Amino acid sequence: MIIRTEAVVIREQATGERDKLLTLLTRENGIIKAFANGARSPKSRNANTTDVFCYSDMSLVKGKSGAYSLRESCPKDVFFSLRNDIVKLSLAQYICELAEELAPREEPAEELFSFFLNCLHLLANTKKDIYLIKAAAELRMLTLSGYMPAIVACDVCSTYESETMYFSTFTGKLYCEKCKPEEKTVALGLGVVTAMRHICFSDPEKVFRFKMSKDGLLALCAVSEKYLKSVTMRNYKTLEFFKYMTD
């Protein structure tokens, strides 16, 4: 069976002498792993489309065993400029790891796919703040994969906003000062709460259209990261590398 789809390479592994095993984020089928035979050879017609970040129209063959192999690909964008900035490169690698963790397997991923491409585009072609992109990637991808935090209002009394709100990174629930539970929560200024709501609820084309102070962005990044780790129950090597490069 032949499958034609838009795909981005989010991970590549060398196999054999000349081959690769690709992890692909696809628009129609979510996460797919596919063998690219001969892709490590300079003479391969697919050599330029099987590197990480390459965005292509791909033709994949699904064998009787269920394994995929790359038949042909036509590049649409390789986001080459990411390789010229180690900080942007490290963040792009982290966003790839998030996609692999959160995207569905062999199921449609239209909105997540489009959002992921937008993240790479902003990193490669704009001066958008890297911390804004990081926080938006974490919260929006969690939201699209079914883990949207309950941040509309206080979980107990429905208070919409106050000068300081409290967020549980374990339950994803928001509380006002009066209703704050005994469990550990993170104190958030109204600006951070407003930014979280914007990222989770805004139309796709408006997700990145907000501004914050540097301190506000760092607070937003911290809480989104803690919530992500709580939901997925794992650490991310690419995140640690990004932090190392930005310290």
DRENZA-724993 format. One record per residue (C-alpha): x, y, z; residue number from 1. Coordinates in nm, 4 decimals. Example, Ala and Ser with C-alpha at 12.3 -4.5 7.8 and 13.67 -1.06 7.14 Angstrom:
REM residues 2
SITE         xx         yy         zz     i
SITE     1.2300    -0.4500     0.7800     1
SITE     1.3670    -0.1060     0.7140     2
This chain:
REM residues 247
SITE         xx         yy         zz     i
SITE     0.0000     0.0000     0.0000     1
SITE     0.1320     0.3442    -0.0980     2
SITE     0.0704     0.6441     0.1284     3
SITE     0.1316     1.0006     0.0109     4
SITE     0.1635     1.2599     0.2831     5
SITE     0.3350     1.5785     0.3946     6
SITE     0.6016     1.4909     0.6506     7
SITE     0.8787     1.6416     0.8610     8
SITE     1.1767     1.4360     0.9745     9
SITE     1.1939     1.4770     1.3513    10
SITE     1.4553     1.2084     1.4166    11
SITE     1.6998     1.0044     1.2089    12
SITE     1.8995     0.6944     1.2990    13
SITE     2.1730     0.5286     1.0974    14
SITE     2.1034     0.1655     1.0140    15
SITE     2.3216    -0.0703     0.8174    16
SITE     2.5917     0.0804     0.5979    17
SITE     2.3861     0.3304     0.3974    18
SITE     2.0321     0.3337     0.5357    19
SITE     1.8344     0.5409     0.7829    20
SITE     1.5370     0.4842     1.0094    21
SITE     1.3301     0.8015     1.0093    22
SITE     1.0791     0.9207     1.2643    23
SITE     0.8305     1.1341     1.0744    24
SITE     0.5597     1.3717     1.1850    25
SITE     0.2965     1.3561     0.9119    26
SITE    -0.0173     1.5565     0.8526    27
SITE    -0.2462     1.2625     0.7755    28
SITE    -0.0937     0.9882     0.9901    29
SITE     0.0746     1.1497     1.2898    30
SITE     0.3975     0.9767     1.3926    31
SITE     0.5344     0.7177     1.1517    32
SITE     0.8673     0.5377     1.1447    33
SITE     1.0002     0.4639     0.7971    34
SITE     1.3141     0.3068     0.6536    35
SITE     1.4985     0.5144     0.3963    36
SITE     1.7131     0.2668     0.2072    37
SITE     2.0391     0.4099     0.0768    38
SITE     1.9629     0.7564     0.2168    39
SITE     2.3125     0.7954     0.3629    40
SITE     2.4657     0.7619     0.0193    41
SITE     2.5419     1.0963    -0.1550    42
SITE     2.4024     0.9461    -0.4747    43
SITE     2.0626     0.8696    -0.3198    44
SITE     1.7768     1.0725    -0.4665    45
SITE     1.6398     1.1005    -0.1107    46
SITE     1.9666     1.2068     0.0538    47
SITE     1.8648     1.5734     0.0838    48
SITE     1.5195     1.5081     0.2283    49
SITE     1.5963     1.2650     0.5086    50
SITE     1.7814     1.4943     0.7487    51
SITE     1.6171     1.6252     1.0673    52
SITE     1.3833     1.9238     1.0052    53
SITE     1.3365     1.8431     0.6351    54
SITE     0.9760     1.9068     0.5302    55
SITE     0.8666     1.7166     0.2187    56
SITE     0.5895     1.5592     0.0211    57
SITE     0.6599     1.1907     0.0723    58
SITE     0.5486     0.8687    -0.0842    59
SITE     0.5693     0.5795     0.1631    60
SITE     0.5157     0.2101     0.1080    61
SITE     0.3548     0.0111     0.3880    62
SITE     0.4561    -0.3520     0.3766    63
SITE     0.2592    -0.6558     0.4884    64
SITE     0.4420    -0.6503     0.8218    65
SITE     0.3189    -0.2951     0.8836    66
SITE     0.6644    -0.1406     0.8372    67
SITE     0.7008     0.1701     0.6204    68
SITE     0.9722     0.2483     0.3683    69
SITE     1.0381     0.5719     0.1846    70
SITE     0.9746     0.5466    -0.1875    71
SITE     1.0315     0.9068    -0.2942    72
SITE     1.0207     1.2576    -0.1539    73
SITE     0.9991     1.6118    -0.2843    74
SITE     1.1420     1.8805    -0.0519    75
SITE     0.9306     2.1803     0.0482    76
SITE     1.1594     2.3362     0.3121    77
SITE     1.4753     2.2210     0.4911    78
SITE     1.4917     2.5079     0.7469    79
SITE     1.8623     2.5335     0.6739    80
SITE     1.9154     2.8542     0.8733    81
SITE     1.8456     2.6669     1.1988    82
SITE     2.1885     2.5116     1.1634    83
SITE     2.3525     2.8542     1.1795    84
SITE     2.2341     2.9310     1.5339    85
SITE     2.3093     2.6736     1.8036    86
SITE     2.0453     2.8113     2.0430    87
SITE     1.7683     2.7990     1.7829    88
SITE     1.8925     2.4580     1.6716    89
SITE     1.8745     2.3239     2.0268    90
SITE     1.5202     2.4569     2.0730    91
SITE     1.4115     2.3090     1.7394    92
SITE     1.5491     1.9714     1.8487    93
SITE     1.3518     1.9994     2.1731    94
SITE     1.0307     2.0792     1.9839    95
SITE     1.0950     1.7726     1.7660    96
SITE     1.1235     1.5609     2.0806    97
SITE     0.7974     1.7092     2.2091    98
SITE     0.6254     1.6211     1.8830    99
SITE     0.7468     1.2636     1.9043   100
SITE     0.6172     1.2413     2.2608   101
SITE     0.2788     1.4090     2.2116   102
SITE     0.1633     1.3505     1.8536   103
SITE    -0.0696     1.0565     1.7819   104
SITE     0.0621     0.7380     1.6215   105
SITE    -0.0760     0.6660     1.2738   106
SITE    -0.3753     0.8932     1.3243   107
SITE    -0.4512     1.2347     1.1704   108
SITE    -0.2561     1.5213     1.3277   109
SITE    -0.3582     1.8152     1.1093   110
SITE    -0.3523     2.0953     1.3671   111
SITE    -0.0484     1.9707     1.5569   112
SITE     0.1409     1.9264     1.2292   113
SITE     0.0620     2.2815     1.1176   114
SITE     0.1562     2.4229     1.4575   115
SITE     0.4846     2.2323     1.4562   116
SITE     0.5728     2.3725     1.1144   117
SITE     0.4894     2.7208     1.2378   118
SITE     0.7327     2.6752     1.5287   119
SITE     1.0135     2.5795     1.2906   120
SITE     0.9283     2.8667     1.0575   121
SITE     0.9372     3.1235     1.3390   122
SITE     1.2669     2.9889     1.4691   123
SITE     1.4296     2.9801     1.1265   124
SITE     1.2948     3.2985     0.9712   125
SITE     1.2006     3.5507     1.2401   126
SITE     1.3383     3.7190     1.5502   127
SITE     1.0527     3.5992     1.7701   128
SITE     1.1706     3.5501     2.1295   129
SITE     1.2918     3.1936     2.1804   130
SITE     1.1343     3.1714     2.5258   131
SITE     0.7964     3.2739     2.3871   132
SITE     0.8253     3.0015     2.1219   133
SITE     0.9320     2.7447     2.3824   134
SITE     0.6417     2.8129     2.6199   135
SITE     0.3889     2.8290     2.3364   136
SITE     0.5179     2.4990     2.1929   137
SITE     0.4875     2.3229     2.5286   138
SITE     0.1406     2.4456     2.6215   139
SITE    -0.0181     2.4350     2.2763   140
SITE     0.1114     2.0873     2.1955   141
SITE    -0.0102     1.9630     2.5331   142
SITE    -0.3484     2.1190     2.4570   143
SITE    -0.3678     1.9626     2.1098   144
SITE    -0.2806     1.6204     2.2495   145
SITE    -0.5549     1.6296     2.5121   146
SITE    -0.3725     1.7711     2.8140   147
SITE    -0.5008     2.1279     2.8186   148
SITE    -0.4708     2.2726     3.1707   149
SITE    -0.7911     2.3832     3.3463   150
SITE    -0.7092     2.7546     3.3506   151
SITE    -1.0411     2.9190     3.2647   152
SITE    -1.1054     3.0142     3.6285   153
SITE    -1.0489     2.9062     3.9891   154
SITE    -1.1367     2.5384     4.0114   155
SITE    -1.3286     2.5920     4.3360   156
SITE    -1.5125     2.9263     4.3187   157
SITE    -1.4822     3.0151     3.9472   158
SITE    -1.3045     3.3451     4.0118   159
SITE    -1.1736     3.4466     3.6686   160
SITE    -0.8786     3.6583     3.7756   161
SITE    -0.7020     3.8161     4.0684   162
SITE    -0.3633     3.9778     4.1116   163
SITE    -0.2089     3.6406     4.1962   164
SITE    -0.3423     3.2994     4.0951   165
SITE    -0.2083     2.9573     4.1899   166
SITE    -0.1506     2.6713     3.9486   167
SITE    -0.1006     2.3044     4.0280   168
SITE     0.1464     2.1508     3.7857   169
SITE     0.0279     1.8080     3.9019   170
SITE    -0.3459     1.8476     3.8341   171
SITE    -0.3371     2.1314     3.5830   172
SITE    -0.5919     2.3275     3.7876   173
SITE    -0.5988     2.6969     3.8720   174
SITE    -0.6942     2.8501     4.2072   175
SITE    -0.7473     3.1941     4.3551   176
SITE    -0.5880     3.3117     4.6802   177
SITE    -0.8870     3.2095     4.8940   178
SITE    -0.9206     2.8619     4.7452   179
SITE    -0.5543     2.7679     4.7186   180
SITE    -0.5187     2.4029     4.8313   181
SITE    -0.2629     2.2686     5.0738   182
SITE    -0.0830     2.0847     4.7966   183
SITE     0.2136     2.2585     4.6392   184
SITE     0.1178     2.5158     4.3758   185
SITE     0.2976     2.7786     4.1690   186
SITE     0.2092     3.1443     4.2288   187
SITE     0.1412     3.3193     3.8981   188
SITE     0.0933     3.6844     3.8171   189
SITE    -0.2089     3.7792     3.6109   190
SITE     0.0079     3.8397     3.3044   191
SITE     0.1338     3.4797     3.3059   192
SITE    -0.2173     3.3395     3.3505   193
SITE    -0.3429     3.5563     3.0633   194
SITE    -0.0586     3.4328     2.8402   195
SITE    -0.1348     3.0690     2.9260   196
SITE    -0.5003     3.1206     2.8343   197
SITE    -0.4024     3.2872     2.5095   198
SITE    -0.1732     3.0000     2.4084   199
SITE    -0.4306     2.7336     2.4896   200
SITE    -0.7469     2.8985     2.3570   201
SITE    -0.6544     3.1345     2.0733   202
SITE    -0.7022     3.0631     1.7043   203
SITE    -0.4061     2.8800     1.5459   204
SITE    -0.2814     3.1851     1.3575   205
SITE    -0.2783     3.3965     1.6767   206
SITE    -0.0985     3.1640     1.9194   207
SITE     0.2323     3.3522     1.9063   208
SITE     0.0790     3.7003     1.8974   209
SITE     0.1397     3.8233     2.2493   210
SITE     0.4081     4.0181     2.4313   211
SITE     0.5504     3.9904     2.7805   212
SITE     0.8414     4.1245     2.9788   213
SITE     1.1517     3.9078     3.0002   214
SITE     1.0699     3.8170     3.3606   215
SITE     0.7155     3.7298     3.2597   216
SITE     0.8366     3.5048     2.9772   217
SITE     1.0772     3.3239     3.2082   218
SITE     0.7959     3.2648     3.4598   219
SITE     0.5723     3.1390     3.1789   220
SITE     0.8467     2.9057     3.0559   221
SITE     0.9050     2.7692     3.4048   222
SITE     0.5419     2.6809     3.4733   223
SITE     0.4771     2.5374     3.1260   224
SITE     0.7874     2.3203     3.1556   225
SITE     0.6901     2.1918     3.5006   226
SITE     0.3405     2.1074     3.3796   227
SITE     0.4789     1.9299     3.0728   228
SITE     0.7120     1.7139     3.2810   229
SITE     0.4307     1.6323     3.5228   230
SITE     0.1988     1.5228     3.2415   231
SITE     0.4528     1.3204     3.0446   232
SITE     0.6441     1.1952     3.3506   233
SITE     0.9819     1.2183     3.1831   234
SITE     1.2803     1.4416     3.1288   235
SITE     1.4074     1.5609     2.7912   236
SITE     1.7742     1.5512     2.6927   237
SITE     1.7173     1.8124     2.4241   238
SITE     1.5665     2.0450     2.6856   239
SITE     1.8722     2.0083     2.9057   240
SITE     2.0938     2.0911     2.6076   241
SITE     1.8828     2.4004     2.5293   242
SITE     1.9182     2.5156     2.8901   243
SITE     2.2920     2.4582     2.8776   244
SITE     2.3186     2.6714     2.5635   245
SITE     2.1128     2.9554     2.7121   246
SITE     2.2660     2.9702     3.0612   247
